[in-house]
């Protein structure tokens, strides 16, 4: 999978007039589309929505003083987190209402979709990407290495607890418990701790 997608974006000016056609203000307006055809559809939808919110007999005129531009959205985690955190209220409220596919997100799946795939909000079964299909990569050599890694998690939790870092200790103990309960592999436990900055 590419780590970016190309889109088309445009900014234009919406000029508002009251029922006597006296200028009542203007504001910049924005749209993004998959391509130029989709962008034109988005522009029409946004203009229609803005017009529908005006008082009776008010009108709009548009100034298209900028060309459409190609915008590349980066798909690495850090770049996406900027988007997710900027619009957290949109994504989280949608997840709480559990009403995709406006914002198609998986909410608390029973198992990670990384190796098993997932069912999207439209009910279509999606396969994991090729890089994940082989399942977790082994990062410990044999059963002794696995047992040692598991013991290391418990020792790490106790060390954090002794240092007064109770929250961090609880997070590590949680990862340990997930392995014991067969919900995480050792690799997944360390991936989880890596994501929260504890390894």
GIHU-V240260 format. One record per backbone hydrogen bond with DSSP energy under -1.0 kcal/mol. CO is the residue of the C=O (numbers start at 1). NH is the residue of the N-H. E is the energy in kcal/mol with one decimal. If there is no record, write none. Layout:
co->[CO	CO]
nh->[NH	NH]
e->[E	E]
This chain:
co->[3	5	7	8	9	10	12	13	14	15	16	17	18	22	25	27	29	31	33	35	36	37	38	39	40	41	42	43	44	45	46	47	48	51	55	59	61	63	63	69	71	73	76	77	78	79	80	81	82	83	85	87	88	89	90	91	92	93	94	94	113	118	120	124	126	129	132	141	142	143	144	145	146	147	148	149	150	151	152	153	154	155	156	157	158	159	160	161	164	165	166	167	168	169	170	171	172	173	174	175	176	177	178	178	179	185	186	187	188	189	190	191	192	193	194]
nh->[75	73	71	33	69	31	29	63	27	61	24	59	21	18	16	14	12	10	8	39	40	41	42	43	44	45	46	47	48	49	50	51	52	54	58	17	15	13	65	9	7	5	80	81	82	83	84	85	86	87	88	91	92	93	94	95	96	97	98	99	117	126	123	120	118	132	135	145	146	147	148	149	150	151	152	153	154	155	156	157	158	159	160	161	162	163	165	164	166	169	170	171	172	173	174	175	176	177	178	179	180	181	183	184	182	189	190	191	192	193	194	195	196	198	197]
e->[-2.7	-2.7	-2.8	-3.1	-3.0	-1.8	-3.1	-2.7	-2.0	-2.4	-3.4	-2.3	-2.0	-2.4	-3.2	-2.9	-2.2	-2.1	-2.8	-2.7	-2.4	-1.9	-2.5	-2.6	-2.3	-2.3	-2.6	-2.6	-2.4	-2.4	-2.4	-2.4	-2.2	-1.5	-1.9	-2.7	-3.5	-2.4	-1.3	-3.1	-2.9	-1.9	-2.4	-2.5	-1.2	-1.1	-2.9	-2.9	-1.8	-2.0	-1.0	-2.0	-3.0	-1.7	-1.6	-2.2	-2.8	-2.2	-1.2	-1.5	-1.7	-4.3	-2.8	-2.9	-2.2	-2.3	-1.8	-1.0	-1.8	-2.7	-2.5	-2.4	-2.4	-2.5	-2.1	-1.7	-1.6	-2.5	-2.6	-2.3	-2.2	-2.5	-2.3	-2.2	-2.5	-1.4	-2.4	-1.6	-1.5	-2.5	-2.4	-1.9	-2.3	-2.5	-2.1	-2.0	-2.3	-2.8	-2.2	-1.6	-2.3	-2.5	-3.0	-1.6	-1.6	-2.3	-2.3	-2.4	-2.6	-2.2	-2.3	-2.2	-1.4	-3.2	-1.2]
